């Protein structure tokens, strides 16, 4: 089995939980590795953090330049057009990472999926279509472009779902995040929507809220 290349941060004790965290367009797996100290998790937290590197693809809206991307974006704006097949392929690659954690002895109910921007769109699909119950889904400054085609599994219809967005985001408009929350609610899920006075980024208060959420979900 061929897996995505990943940055992996092992805990000080044997891992009994895992967080798979997907970066945004043009970034890589090191992007969110840097915030781990700011999460201030307990020293003995048995959590393995996995930060996959996306493939590199030509991105149409960036003049066809090849860069790290989970899928091609054909048009920006609220009616964003994307290469859906590439998103589904990326979601499948993330699914294999979830399955690898299960093979390593981590129960599926102790695996969290997180993603920022493009990574969040992939995380939505990978988590909600996974056949076994996952611990939670963290969607950061993102949208849900496959909401109309996904088959949400019964196992993850009650997944803890935290959706965070910048009120001034000019890249993924707040309305796109709100539409995702609406689609999730209509599908019978219970997303928790939070906004922060920021653009397309992560802020300190948000990192503190992520820390609180992770500790609650994983009972740290």
TILOBA-991379 format. One line per field, with one value per residue (C-alpha): residue number from 1; residue in one letter; x, y, z. Coordinates in steps of 0.001 Angstrom, whole numbers. Example, Ala and Ser with C-alpha at 12.3 -4.5 7.8 and 13.67 -1.06 7.14 Angstrom:
roza: [1_2]
figu: [A_S]
east: [12300_13670]
north: [-4500_-1060]
up: [7800_7140]
//
This chain:
roza: [1_2_3_4_5_6_7_8_9_10_11_12_13_14_15_16_17_18_19_20_21_22_23_24_25_26_27_28_29_30_31_32_33_34_35_36_37_38_39_40_41_42_43_44_45_46_47_48_49_50_51_52_53_54_55_56_57_58_59_60_61_62_63_64_65_66_67_68_69_70_71_72_73_74_75_76_77_78_79_80_81_82_83_84_85_86_87_88_89_90_91_92_93_94_95_96_97_98_99_100_101_102_103_104_105_106_107_108_109_110_111_112_113_114_115_116_117_118_119_120_121_122_123_124_125_126_127_128_129_130_131_132_133_134_135_136_137_138_139_140_141_142_143_144_145_146_147_148_149_150_151_152_153_154_155_156_157_158_159_160_161_162_163_164_165_166_167_168_169_170_171_172_173_174_175_176_177_178_179_180_181_182_183_184_185_186_187_188_189_190_191_192_193_194_195_196_197_198_199_200_201_202_203_204_205_206_207_208_209_210_211_212_213_214_215_216_217_218_219_220]
figu: [X_X_X_X_X_X_X_X_X_X_X_X_X_X_X_X_X_X_X_X_X_X_X_X_X_X_X_X_X_X_X_X_X_X_X_X_X_X_X_X_X_X_X_X_X_X_X_X_X_X_X_X_X_X_X_X_X_X_X_X_X_X_X_X_X_X_X_X_X_X_X_X_X_X_X_X_X_X_X_X_X_X_X_X_X_X_X_X_X_X_X_X_X_X_X_X_X_X_X_X_X_X_X_X_X_X_X_X_X_X_X_X_X_X_X_X_X_X_X_X_X_X_X_X_X_X_X_X_X_X_X_X_X_X_X_X_X_X_X_X_X_X_X_X_X_X_X_X_X_X_X_X_X_X_X_X_X_X_X_X_X_X_X_X_X_X_X_X_X_X_X_X_X_X_X_X_X_X_X_X_X_X_X_X_X_X_X_X_X_X_X_X_X_X_X_X_X_X_X_X_X_X_X_X_X_X_X_X_X_X_X_X_X_X_X_X_X_X_X_X]
east: [0_1341_533_751_4028_3345_4909_4225_4596_4578_3434_5662_3607_2036_-503_-4163_-5563_-4669_-5346_-4943_-4690_-4790_-3139_-4450_-3516_170_1246_2493_2336_4646_2092_40_2834_4001_900_1222_3050_304_-2364_-840_-2031_-972_2622_1338_-1445_-1413_-2134_-247_-473_-270_155_1_1633_-734_361_1552_-812_-1273_-3806_-5907_-6777_-3071_-2142_-1558_1417_2239_1938_842_-2909_-5534_-7419_-7500_-9603_-11076_-12906_-12912_-15818_-18840_-19773_-16325_-15639_-13226_-11941_-14239_-12558_-9260_-10963_-12484_-9092_-7500_-10295_-9567_-5870_-6843_-9137_-6123_-4341_-7309_-7224_-3475_-4064_-6652_-4110_-1627_-4065_-5919_-9695_-11614_-13575_-10237_-9324_-10021_-9882_-9046_-8516_-7915_-9389_-8844_-7804_-11094_-13092_-11265_-11676_-15447_-15713_-13261_-14713_-18411_-18142_-15970_-17787_-16733_-17399_-14711_-13973_-14568_-14191_-12586_-13314_-11266_-11951_-13411_-16471_-18252_-18186_-19262_-22342_-24610_-22977_-21600_-23203_-22899_-22559_-24837_-21702_-20730_-24105_-23613_-19903_-18780_-18333_-16574_-16672_-14521_-14274_-12902_-15570_-13443_-12183_-11717_-10577_-13239_-16107_-17952_-21129_-19446_-18774_-22353_-23675_-21674_-23216_-26678_-26064_-24742_-27761_-30160_-28389_-29137_-25751_-25179_-22277_-21054_-20317_-17757_-16449_-13411_-12500_-9844_-9238_-8076_-5872_-5784_-5859_-4809_-8325_-9148_-6098_-7227_-10719_-9249_-7240_-10354_-12267_-9529_-9212_-12963_-13318_-10341_-10901_-7374]
north: [0_3415_6214_9982_11309_12714_14592_12436_13673_10856_11306_10677_7586_4854_6412_5555_8389_10129_13463_13596_17267_18448_21676_24226_25108_25813_24658_21326_19039_21269_24107_23082_21154_24539_25107_21901_23586_26249_23580_22929_19345_17354_16049_12483_12948_9703_11456_10919_13897_13166_15998_14647_16399_16818_15967_18802_19752_22544_24988_26761_29865_30383_30410_26684_26835_23464_23637_21502_21032_18476_19324_21878_25033_26212_29320_31254_33020_31649_29485_27878_25331_22528_19220_16993_13778_14979_15866_12380_10819_12882_11854_8213_8750_10206_7231_4937_6952_6430_2719_2641_4133_1434_-1192_404_-267_3059_2573_4476_6257_7775_9253_12916_14416_18106_20298_23910_25405_22836_20335_20928_20173_16852_16177_16696_14029_11540_11713_11718_8840_6673_3430_3307_5877_8546_10719_14091_16437_19890_22100_25315_28164_25759_24691_21471_21146_17481_17983_17150_13834_12413_9392_10148_6940_6218_5642_9320_11053_12014_12851_15831_18512_21827_24407_27551_30486_34009_36710_38661_35718_36953_33539_31156_33533_33196_32498_29351_28130_28944_27038_24002_24238_24491_21446_19473_20402_19430_16051_15516_16407_18898_21190_23796_27065_29540_32727_34842_38420_37339_36659_33324_32286_30928_33165_32726_32482_29847_27777_27890_26767_23926_22850_22812_20857_18252_17731_17264_14900_12748_13102_14383]
up: [0_-986_1457_1268_2645_6130_9004_12068_15633_18158_21783_24807_25609_23499_21125_21715_19572_16320_14645_10851_9860_6227_5062_2589_-1000_-1584_1854_3182_6197_8229_8211_11248_12937_14247_16393_18412_21329_21440_21908_25342_25507_28591_28448_28590_26009_23984_20673_17426_15047_11324_8824_5248_2303_-628_-4172_-6435_-9258_-11813_-10325_-12945_-10896_-10198_-13880_-14078_-11731_-10177_-6393_-3429_-3871_-2957_-6183_-8986_-8616_-11916_-10687_-7417_-5716_-3892_-6899_-6873_-9614_-8801_-10129_-8095_-9247_-7775_-4493_-4304_-5043_-2252_124_-708_59_3439_4022_3625_6340_8677_7907_8615_12067_12755_11660_14081_16908_17156_17470_14810_17571_18673_15288_14496_11018_10648_7620_6611_3410_601_3271_5059_1916_1626_5355_5105_2441_3933_7447_6628_4138_6403_7299_10969_13684_14025_17057_15444_12485_12632_9590_9403_6955_4446_2451_1495_-2307_-2346_-142_-3080_-3974_-721_901_4615_6581_9521_11619_11320_11244_14899_14663_16805_14166_14837_12034_12408_10000_9735_9544_7025_4955_1342_26_1294_1930_5265_3264_1900_5434_6418_3403_4523_7989_6436_4219_7202_9300_6510_6352_10039_11499_14315_13362_15836_13974_15325_13735_14558_13571_11053_7355_5805_8688_12220_15309_18918_20379_17785_18722_22353_21308_19233_22268_24463_21814_21346_25096_25426_22444_23412_27184_27818]
//
